[in-house]
Amino acid sequence: MNLILEAASKRAGRAAKRGDARAADAIELEYIKGNVSLFSRRADDVVPGACTRLCRGAGPNGETRLEWLLPDGKTVYSDMDANVLAEFEDDACRMLVGLNPGRTFELLEA
């Protein structure tokens, strides 16, 4: 996986040097879609979802955010490490319980 990340980083870097920010973002998004899983710290579990968009500068201090579409149709956001943002943890956990109604897991404080 490290080689895939290095290759994606090189391609994105070349695109950025050419001034093509859209291409650089598309390369990063392609990598994320294929290699990164959304994670809920509260549930301490991977959340099924598809990364749909890279949102540069969307955080309160200009951080990049990732937009994810969950199987239940809800949209949640994560940081670049794919950790669900605290304000979307309820949606992520609710979706996990909905997928596994008989499953119990201990919710950790966000």
Secondary structure, DSSP 4 states (H G I P E B T S, - for coil): -HHHHHHHHHHHHHHHHTT-HHHHHHHHHHHHHHH--EEETTTTEEE--EEEEEETT-STTS--EEEEE-TTS-EEEE-TT-BBPGGGHHHHHHHHHHH-TT---PPPP-
